Amino acid sequence: MTEVATARRSRITPEREAELYAAVLDLLREVGYDALTMDAVAARTKSSKATLYRQWGGKAELVAKAVRHNKPGAAGGSVDTGSLRGDLHALTMASDDCEMEQNSALMRGLAMAIHGNPDLLKAFKEYLIEPEMAEFRRVLQRAIDRGEVRADNPAVDYVMHMMIGGFAARTLIDERPPTQAFLLAYIDAVVLPALGA
């Protein structure tokens, strides 16, 4: 049974998958998570609902994977510039200011839905939060191995919190979208000093 399900899932080409994810994100921006339906996705993408459910299982997984697919570096691979500062800057520079503004607005819209929907929270943890935390752990472990950061520095456990905080607070506090310049300055002024780097 598992082999049959796997074979069915592989029918969608990477190009078609990217089109579907783009349509899902467009719909999310238009109507929000709660009003997004698999019927609407099927209509927008000229797909059958059965295909969508077979491929993604449901709305929560589809949305989480669409957001993940839209993130820079989602295809895999780890940033390694040879320094912690370089790695954090490279991760930040993977999105231009326009993408950051769009992603910031999208994540603000999804934040409420995530807290009110256990399936969406589970999917976000699996497809976005855990992979990003794993990437930050790799970056930090290399910095520890190079001697840039002490392994017992308590800030190591909060790097992801700091990065998300800077990204999210920019709009809330300054009423401006996050930008590369803002986040690079934030990394240099807040994150790196907290890590002793």
C-alpha positions in Angstrom: 0.0 0.0 0.0 2.8 2.4 0.9 4.5 1.7 -2.5 1.3 2.6 -4.3 0.8 5.8 -2.4 4.5 6.8 -3.1 4.0 6.1 -6.8 0.9 8.2 -6.9 2.6 11.1 -5.1 5.4 11.2 -7.6 3.2 12.0 -10.6 3.4 15.8 -10.1 6.4 17.3 -11.7 8.6 19.7 -9.8 7.4 22.5 -12.1 3.8 21.7 -11.5 4.4 21.4 -7.8 5.9 24.9 -7.8 2.9 26.3 -9.7 0.5 24.7 -7.2 2.5 26.2 -4.3 2.5 29.6 -5.9 -1.3 29.5 -6.3 -1.7 28.4 -2.7 0.3 31.4 -1.5 -1.6 33.7 -3.8 -4.9 32.4 -2.3 -3.6 32.7 1.2 -2.7 36.4 0.6 -6.1 37.0 -0.9 -8.4 35.2 1.6 -6.3 34.0 4.5 -5.9 30.5 5.9 -9.4 30.1 7.4 -11.2 30.9 4.1 -8.8 28.9 2.0 -10.4 25.7 0.8 -9.1 22.7 -1.2 -11.9 23.4 -3.6 -10.5 26.9 -4.3 -7.0 25.5 -4.7 -8.3 22.9 -7.1 -10.2 25.5 -9.1 -7.3 27.9 -9.2 -4.8 25.3 -10.2 -7.1 23.3 -12.5 -6.5 20.2 -10.4 -8.8 17.7 -8.9 -9.4 17.8 -5.2 -8.6 14.1 -5.0 -5.1 14.8 -6.5 -4.5 17.5 -3.9 -5.6 15.3 -1.0 -3.6 12.3 -2.4 -0.5 14.5 -2.7 -0.7 16.6 0.4 -3.2 14.9 2.7 -5.0 18.2 3.6 -4.9 22.0 3.7 -2.5 22.3 6.6 0.3 20.2 5.0 -0.3 21.9 1.6 0.0 25.4 3.1 3.1 24.5 5.2 4.8 22.9 2.2 3.9 25.9 0.0 5.4 28.3 2.5 8.5 26.1 2.9 8.9 25.9 -0.9 8.8 29.7 -1.1 11.6 30.1 1.4 15.1 30.7 0.0 17.4 27.6 0.4 14.4 25.3 0.8 15.9 23.0 -1.8 18.5 22.0 0.7 22.1 22.6 1.4 23.7 24.4 4.2 25.3 27.8 4.2 29.0 27.7 5.1 31.0 30.9 4.5 33.6 30.1 7.1 32.4 32.5 9.8 29.3 32.8 11.9 28.7 36.4 10.8 29.1 35.4 7.2 26.7 32.5 7.6 24.0 34.6 9.3 24.4 37.4 6.7 24.2 34.9 3.8 21.0 33.4 5.3 19.6 36.9 5.5 20.7 37.9 2.0 18.9 34.8 0.5 15.7 37.0 0.4 15.5 40.4 -1.2 13.5 43.2 0.5 10.4 42.6 -1.6 10.3 38.9 -0.7 10.8 39.8 3.0 7.9 42.2 2.9 5.6 39.6 1.3 6.8 36.8 3.6 6.3 39.1 6.6 2.7 39.9 5.7 2.0 36.2 4.9 3.4 35.1 8.2 1.4 37.7 10.2 -1.7 36.4 8.5 -0.8 32.8 9.3 0.2 33.4 12.9 -3.3 33.6 14.2 -4.4 30.5 12.2 -1.4 28.5 13.5 -2.4 29.1 17.1 -6.0 28.2 16.5 -5.4 25.1 14.3 -3.4 22.1 15.7 -3.0 20.5 12.3 -1.5 23.7 10.9 0.8 24.1 13.9 1.9 20.5 13.5 2.6 20.9 9.8 4.5 24.2 10.4 6.7 22.5 13.0 7.4 19.6 10.7 8.0 21.4 7.4 9.3 24.9 8.5 10.3 25.2 12.2 12.3 22.0 12.6 14.2 22.3 9.3 15.1 26.0 10.0 16.1 25.1 13.5 18.3 22.3 12.2 19.9 24.8 9.8 20.6 27.2 12.6 22.0 24.4 14.8 24.4 23.4 11.9 25.5 27.0 11.5 26.0 27.4 15.3 27.8 24.1 15.7 30.3 25.1 13.0 30.9 28.4 14.8 31.4 26.4 18.1 33.8 24.0 16.3 35.8 27.0 14.9 36.0 28.5 18.4 33.8 31.6 17.5 31.2 30.8 20.1 31.5 29.0 23.4 29.5 25.8 23.6 28.1 26.8 27.0 26.9 30.2 25.9 23.2 30.3 27.0 22.3 32.5 24.0 23.0 29.5 21.6 19.5 28.2 22.5 17.8 31.4 21.6 19.3 32.3 18.2 16.2 31.3 16.3 14.0 33.3 18.8 16.2 36.3 18.3 16.1 36.1 14.5 12.3 35.6 14.4 11.9 38.4 16.9 13.8 40.9 14.9 11.9 39.9 11.7 8.5 40.1 13.4 9.1 43.2 15.6 10.2 45.4 12.7 6.6 45.8 11.5 5.1 45.9 14.9 7.4 48.5 16.5 8.6 50.5 13.5 5.6 50.0 11.2 8.0 49.1 8.4 8.7 45.8 6.8 11.9 43.9 7.6 14.7 44.6 5.1 18.1 43.1 4.5 19.8 46.3 5.9 17.7 46.2 9.1 18.3 42.4 9.7 22.0 42.6 8.9 22.4 45.5 11.4 20.3 43.5 13.9 22.5 40.5 13.6 25.6 42.6 14.1 24.2 44.6 17.0 22.1 42.0 18.9 22.7 38.4 17.8 26.5 38.3 17.4 27.2 40.1 20.7 24.8 37.8 22.5 26.8 34.9 21.2 30.1 36.5 22.1 31.1 36.4 18.5 
